[in-house]
């Protein structure tokens, strides 16, 4: 489940003397203050401790703080913590407080296993596990909890040409075995993302794939242009689940539109271009083929599935925008099926995405034809989920006596008759 607890919707007054943009900024400022309080509480800290990084020695430990320290100790034992102590956690320095041993003193379970894969043409990763866009922030947030350098790659939050405030609340609703989200591509804009996170990405020691979103072909090209030369960036993932402003249709629902975006982005960069397919297209395989012909170096299968929940008391949709994207284990069978279909239609690598929570889930995608996988919604409930998938895949390779994880890629596909 997502980390954010239920919050009563606050109706913020609109000052008619201000522009819509200014009013949105004022509303965002109010929510930012509430977010700061929530985040401090989740870090077992007061606002002052969170701001200064100096713990209050006289403050009694809280139940939540004890649970957080337990999670961190577990991560340390598994080798999941980064080299430096988490900056956002109020460390208990009282006498007798538990301290974790250096997690890097022990070898990682995957250290002596060949998990390397080709995630896209020209992009070889040390293992097939990456994070999914929109579920891992910009990567630096989770770097305070886990050693992100163990991941094959991270995919950043959807990036647009200009800053976007995102959709109205509520933006997330839980469903059986998944969540619905309608975040609305909230981000500071391409130039600011490059400026603010480029140096941090370079220091993370992990490949970064930038997720690109837009409402016109020019939007996609602009984002890639602004991100060119940003440290740590190794590829671009094109989110074609955005509506075309001219016709209203999702780019990813029309093979010609998807191909047009792919060609334009390929002409702007020498880095690998990955197209993230939408399951809401009438013919996903046709879109996949069109993207491959347009020069795509890989495909991600799949983005979220459209869905809705109704508040039966209010008799209205729960999400502020009505419908949203369904993710989590609920969509895994759909994602595996589409991966299986697309793998038989294209020759470029496929990244499987949709409901991966453990190594067995990842193996389903790999055997269906994917060469790598993305872990998304699972990280909300367990930040260690991606690392557990890596460890599980390494254990599988050892148990099965395989040469490498590549031996299982496409194992479930029909045997081709030459």
C-alpha positions as MATLAB code, in Angstrom:
seq = 'XXXXXXXXXXXXXXXXXXXXXXXXXXXXXXXXXXXXXXXXXXXXXXXXXXXXXXXXXXXXXXXXXXXXXXXXXXXXXXXXXXXXXXXXXXXXXXXXXXXXXXXXXXXXXXXXXXXXXXXXXXXXXXXXXXXXXXXXXXXXXXXXXXXXXXXXXXXXXXXXXXXXXXXXXXXXXXXXXXXXXXXXXXXXXXXXXXXXXXXXXXXXXXXXXXXXXXXXXXXXXXXXXXXXXXXXXXXXXXXXXXXXXXXXXXXXXXXXXXXXXXXXXXXXXXXXXXXXXXXXXXXXXXXXXXXXXXXXXXXXXXXXXXXXXXXXXXXXXXXXXXXXXXXXXXXXXXXXXXXXXXXXXXXXXXXXXXXXXXXXXXXXXXXXXXXXXXXXXXXXXXXXXXXXXXXXXXXXXXXXXXXXXXXXXXXXXXXXXX';
ca = [
       0.000    0.000    0.000;
       1.205    3.569   -0.552;
       3.021    5.284    2.305;
       0.651    8.257    2.534;
      -2.047    7.787    5.136;
      -5.619    8.953    4.611;
      -5.885   12.722    4.715;
      -9.114   14.656    4.903;
      -9.536   16.734    1.783;
      -8.950   20.405    2.524;
     -10.777   22.924    0.370;
      -8.364   25.824   -0.078;
      -9.953   29.185   -0.929;
      -9.168   30.644   -4.328;
      -8.172   34.296   -4.494;
      -9.899   35.622   -7.623;
      -7.402   38.473   -7.810;
      -4.662   35.973   -8.627;
      -4.051   33.928  -11.736;
      -4.867   30.232  -11.784;
      -1.145   29.457  -11.720;
      -0.600   31.600   -8.598;
      -3.593   30.022   -6.863;
      -2.252   26.547   -7.623;
       1.116   27.526   -6.189;
      -0.524   28.809   -2.990;
      -2.459   25.552   -2.639;
       0.713   23.551   -3.251;
       2.519   25.515   -0.528;
      -0.162   24.481    1.974;
       0.108   20.850    0.967;
       3.916   21.038    1.129;
       3.727   22.035    4.789;
       1.430   19.095    5.524;
       3.755   16.794    3.560;
       6.739   17.992    5.609;
       4.944   17.100    8.839;
       3.961   13.662    7.521;
       7.439   12.901    6.217;
       9.043   13.967    9.489;
       6.700   11.656   11.392;
       7.490    8.795    9.037;
      11.200    9.411    9.676;
      10.544    9.308   13.449;
      11.583   12.930   13.703;
      10.193   16.313   14.592;
      10.155   19.112   12.019;
      13.214   20.620   13.721;
      15.098   17.317   13.643;
      14.234   16.773    9.992;
      15.402   20.270    9.093;
      18.684   20.215   11.040;
      19.521   16.518   10.903;
      20.312   16.691   14.652;
      18.245   14.350   16.853;
      16.710   15.485   20.118;
      18.481   13.334   22.692;
      15.723   13.891   25.272;
      12.824   12.824   23.063;
      11.430    9.395   23.888;
      11.391    6.836   21.022;
       8.045    6.364   19.292;
       6.402    3.115   18.230;
       6.763    4.137   14.571;
      10.433    4.947   15.123;
      11.079    1.504   16.611;
       9.446   -0.117   13.573;
      11.533    1.982   11.187;
      14.740    1.032   12.950;
      13.695   -2.609   12.700;
      13.292   -2.264    8.930;
      16.681   -0.568    8.655;
      18.347   -3.300   10.697;
      16.806   -5.920    8.403;
      18.067   -4.013    5.380;
      21.558   -3.810    6.851;
      21.639   -7.540    7.476;
      20.620   -8.144    3.862;
      23.230   -5.715    2.534;
      20.573   -3.274    1.418;
      21.723   -0.035    3.012;
      23.841    2.544    1.210;
      27.365    3.491    2.319;
      26.180    6.507    4.300;
      23.545    6.548    7.001;
      20.078    7.630    5.824;
      19.909   11.410    6.009;
      16.175   11.524    6.703;
      16.103    9.111    9.636;
      16.491   10.392   13.168;
      19.255    8.091   14.413;
      18.919    6.851   17.981;
      22.247    7.620   19.669;
      21.114    6.799   23.192;
      23.273    4.359   25.186;
      22.341    0.795   24.386;
      20.660    1.653   21.088;
      21.077   -1.038   18.426;
      23.653   -0.368   15.739;
      23.983   -2.233   12.485;
      27.235   -3.698   11.249;
      28.703   -2.423    7.985;
      26.407   -3.981    5.337;
      29.207   -3.925    2.780;
      31.400   -6.221    4.855;
      29.518   -9.195    3.406;
      29.233  -10.133   -0.256;
      25.881   -9.641   -1.922;
      23.982  -12.850   -2.835;
      24.148  -11.909   -6.532;
      27.874  -11.115   -6.539;
      29.049  -14.407   -8.097;
      26.062  -14.982  -10.419;
      25.821  -13.906  -14.068;
      22.658  -11.793  -14.176;
      23.767   -9.438  -16.970;
      21.199   -8.762  -19.708;
      20.672   -6.577  -22.767;
      17.796   -4.339  -21.672;
      17.810   -2.427  -24.970;
      19.972   -2.339  -28.066;
      23.214   -0.786  -26.877;
      22.257   -1.002  -23.190;
      23.688   -3.874  -21.164;
      22.814   -3.966  -17.464;
      24.491   -5.970  -14.696;
      21.137   -7.496  -13.741;
      17.588   -7.465  -15.143;
      15.913   -5.574  -12.281;
      15.067   -1.899  -12.541;
      12.485    0.330  -10.895;
       9.356    1.614  -12.612;
       8.702    5.263  -13.387;
       6.532    7.100  -10.891;
       7.153    4.648   -8.043;
      10.767    5.443   -7.174;
      10.822    9.237   -7.238;
      14.075   10.469   -8.762;
      16.005    7.640   -7.164;
      17.713    9.808   -4.572;
      14.810    9.381   -2.145;
      15.179    5.597   -1.963;
      18.971    5.893   -1.895;
      18.529    6.847    1.750;
      16.987    3.429    2.443;
      18.636    0.947    0.073;
      21.851    0.570   -1.889;
      20.500    1.579   -5.297;
      23.840    0.714   -6.933;
      22.766   -2.940   -6.716;
      19.929   -2.305   -9.181;
      20.269   -2.855  -12.887;
      18.840    0.635  -13.462;
      16.339    3.129  -12.109;
      13.657    4.899  -14.144;
      12.925    8.408  -12.955;
       9.552   10.068  -12.509;
       7.816   11.136  -15.744;
       9.486   14.307  -17.048;
       7.695   16.955  -19.120;
       8.970   20.129  -20.864;
       7.644   22.492  -18.196;
       6.806   22.070  -14.529;
       3.436   20.457  -13.795;
       1.511   20.696  -10.499;
      -0.222   17.369  -11.078;
      -3.869   16.389  -10.840;
      -6.372   17.382   -8.110;
      -6.773   15.160   -5.048;
      -7.440   12.353   -4.483;
      -4.618   10.939   -6.566;
      -4.351    7.408   -5.189;
      -6.987    4.819   -4.308;
      -6.347    1.296   -3.099;
      -7.897   -1.677   -4.868;
      -7.675   -5.432   -4.283;
      -4.099   -6.436   -5.196;
      -3.189   -3.008   -6.524;
      -3.679    0.742   -6.551;
      -5.265    3.286   -8.851;
      -3.283    6.449   -9.397;
      -3.871    9.732  -11.136;
      -0.789   11.731  -10.188;
      -0.832   13.798  -13.366;
       2.897   13.821  -14.188;
       3.774   16.199  -11.366;
       7.408   17.217  -11.881;
       9.616   20.346  -11.959;
      10.210   20.255  -15.729;
      13.068   18.869  -17.822;
      15.610   21.660  -17.285;
      15.130   21.626  -13.518;
      15.272   17.822  -13.340;
      18.604   17.872  -15.201;
      19.984   20.673  -13.023;
      18.778   19.341   -9.694;
      19.360   15.603  -10.052;
      22.144   15.143  -12.616;
      25.014   15.333  -10.119;
      23.154   13.157   -7.610;
      22.491   10.514  -10.273;
      26.170   10.390  -11.159;
      26.985    9.704   -7.504;
      24.407    6.917   -7.097;
      26.448    4.455   -9.128;
      23.425    3.145  -11.029;
      22.219    3.585  -14.607;
      19.393    6.126  -14.946;
      16.672    5.894  -17.588;
      14.683    9.107  -18.020;
      10.955    8.651  -18.520;
       9.759   11.237  -21.065;
       6.162   12.469  -21.358;
       4.433   15.105  -23.463;
       1.349   16.148  -25.375;
       2.961   16.713  -28.764;
       5.879   15.292  -30.694;
       7.752   18.522  -30.005;
       7.280   18.007  -26.245;
       9.083   14.674  -26.301;
      11.931   16.037  -28.394;
      12.278   19.084  -26.114;
      12.638   16.951  -22.973;
      15.311   14.780  -24.570;
      17.127   17.869  -25.807;
      17.118   19.423  -22.314;
      18.333   16.183  -20.710;
      21.203   15.678  -23.184;
      24.503   15.356  -21.366;
      22.928   14.891  -17.934;
      25.247   12.711  -15.795;
      24.095    9.164  -15.168;
      21.489    9.058  -17.955;
      21.914    6.004  -20.194;
      18.586    5.827  -22.064;
      15.133    7.351  -22.500;
      11.800    5.637  -21.868;
       9.067    7.274  -23.932;
       5.677    7.355  -22.231;
       3.228    7.195  -25.140;
       0.214    6.936  -22.829;
      -0.259   10.714  -23.019;
      -3.102   12.193  -25.109;
      -2.201   13.921  -28.343;
      -3.359   17.549  -27.962;
      -4.399   17.702  -31.613;
      -6.652   14.678  -31.730;
      -7.082   13.650  -28.115;
      -6.060   10.041  -28.811;
      -3.253    8.530  -26.754;
      -0.016    8.412  -28.751;
       0.318    4.778  -27.773;
      -3.092    3.802  -29.117;
      -2.224    4.631  -32.716;
       0.704    2.886  -34.460;
       1.391    5.884  -36.712;
       1.471    8.383  -33.817;
       3.686    6.105  -31.730;
       6.056    5.660  -34.658;
       6.184    9.409  -35.270;
       7.230   10.094  -31.688;
       9.799    7.294  -31.802;
      11.423    8.591  -35.003;
      11.555   12.159  -33.694;
      13.221   11.167  -30.419;
      15.670    8.827  -32.174;
      16.735   11.751  -34.369;
      17.466   13.831  -31.248;
      19.645   11.398  -29.289;
      22.292    8.737  -29.686;
      21.182    7.005  -26.480;
      18.843    3.983  -26.596;
      15.147    4.826  -26.918;
      12.626    2.612  -25.120;
       8.906    2.958  -25.843;
       6.526    2.175  -22.976;
       3.438    0.504  -24.422;
      -0.075    1.162  -23.152;
      -2.365   -1.853  -22.651;
      -5.299    0.396  -23.531;
      -4.407    0.345  -27.252;
      -6.810   -1.525  -29.557;
      -3.851   -3.492  -30.970;
      -0.753   -3.393  -28.765;
       1.206   -5.689  -31.076;
       0.642   -3.360  -34.037;
       1.953   -0.432  -31.987;
       4.981   -2.482  -30.914;
       5.825   -3.360  -34.505;
       5.437    0.254  -35.615;
       7.809    1.455  -32.887;
      10.384   -1.172  -33.800;
      10.240   -0.154  -37.451;
      10.641    3.498  -36.398;
      13.906    2.666  -34.650;
      12.955    1.882  -31.033;
      15.741    0.052  -29.199;
      13.410   -1.656  -26.706;
       9.824   -1.755  -25.502;
       8.365   -1.670  -21.986;
       5.283   -3.832  -21.554;
       3.176   -2.419  -19.987;
       1.984    0.880  -18.567;
      -1.007    0.994  -16.196;
      -4.501   -0.226  -17.088;
      -7.381    2.270  -16.999;
      -9.708    1.813  -14.050;
     -12.022    3.559  -11.611;
     -13.372    3.309   -8.073;
     -16.605    4.865   -6.824;
     -17.175    6.302   -3.364;
     -20.609    4.790   -2.701;
     -21.295    7.207    0.143;
     -20.636   10.302   -1.953;
     -21.781    8.597   -5.162;
     -18.789   10.030   -6.956;
     -15.476    8.673   -8.300;
     -12.779    8.568   -5.613;
     -10.004    9.968   -7.797;
     -10.060   13.679   -8.539;
      -9.907   12.992  -12.273;
     -12.449   10.172  -12.202;
     -10.381    7.387  -13.699;
      -6.759    6.461  -13.195;
      -4.085    3.877  -13.889;
      -4.315    0.485  -12.194;
      -0.999   -1.064  -11.155;
       0.186   -3.851   -8.879;
      -0.300   -7.650   -8.858;
      -3.842   -7.254  -10.230;
      -2.502   -6.442  -13.699;
       0.372   -8.948  -13.817;
      -1.486  -11.603  -15.885;
      -2.382   -8.893  -18.417;
       1.198   -7.654  -18.565;
       2.640  -11.158  -18.936;
       0.151  -11.930  -21.718;
       1.025   -8.770  -23.667;
       4.745   -9.418  -23.163;
       4.251  -12.928  -24.520;
       2.426  -11.593  -27.598;
       4.847   -8.760  -28.319;
       7.908  -11.002  -27.870;
       6.725  -13.113  -30.790;
       6.244  -10.065  -33.010;
       9.452   -8.043  -32.514;
      13.193   -8.689  -32.368;
      14.165   -5.870  -29.981;
      14.398   -6.411  -26.190;
      11.313   -6.106  -23.991;
      11.170   -4.823  -20.428;
       8.362   -6.517  -18.498;
       6.395   -4.326  -16.105;
       3.216   -4.797  -14.122;
       2.825   -6.328  -10.683;
       6.309   -7.726  -10.064;
       6.668   -8.310   -6.324;
       9.157  -11.190   -6.126;
      11.553  -13.311   -8.166;
       8.837  -15.739   -9.284;
       6.881  -12.864  -10.805;
      10.025  -11.665  -12.566;
      10.694  -15.145  -13.923;
       7.220  -15.212  -15.499;
       8.079  -12.098  -17.491;
      11.528  -13.378  -18.461;
      10.158  -16.714  -19.638;
       7.421  -14.863  -21.552;
      10.119  -13.103  -23.564;
      11.207  -10.076  -21.523;
      14.933   -9.555  -21.016;
      14.469   -7.431  -17.895;
      11.728   -6.302  -15.517;
      10.593   -3.227  -13.620;
       9.470   -3.288   -9.996;
       6.995   -0.524   -9.215;
       4.032   -0.603   -6.855;
       5.716   -3.231   -4.662;
       8.256   -0.648   -3.467;
       5.480    1.315   -1.728;
       4.889   -1.591    0.646;
       8.500   -2.771    0.783;
      11.410   -0.547   -0.321;
      13.588   -3.669   -0.362;
      11.399   -5.405   -2.965;
      13.687   -4.739   -5.980;
      16.721   -6.059   -4.085;
      14.785   -9.144   -2.985;
      13.920   -9.817   -6.638;
      17.623   -9.628   -7.559;
      18.540  -12.011   -4.742;
      15.748  -14.385   -5.729;
      16.872  -14.480   -9.360;
      20.453  -15.160   -8.282;
      19.252  -18.021   -6.073;
      17.213  -19.451   -8.970;
      20.216  -19.461  -11.315;
      22.260  -21.332   -8.690;
      19.526  -23.817   -7.809;
      18.827  -24.636  -11.461;
      22.513  -24.933  -12.344;
      22.179  -22.341  -15.112;
      25.051  -20.534  -16.776;
      23.248  -17.177  -16.484;
      19.793  -15.662  -16.102;
      19.766  -15.247  -19.886;
      19.129  -18.989  -20.179;
      15.493  -18.513  -19.146;
      14.634  -15.532  -21.373;
      11.863  -16.604  -23.745;
      11.811  -20.151  -22.371;
       8.004  -20.274  -22.443;
       7.661  -18.983  -26.005;
       6.568  -21.357  -28.776;
       9.455  -23.054  -30.529;
      10.000  -21.411  -33.903;
      10.135  -23.656  -36.910;
      12.783  -22.466  -39.371;
];
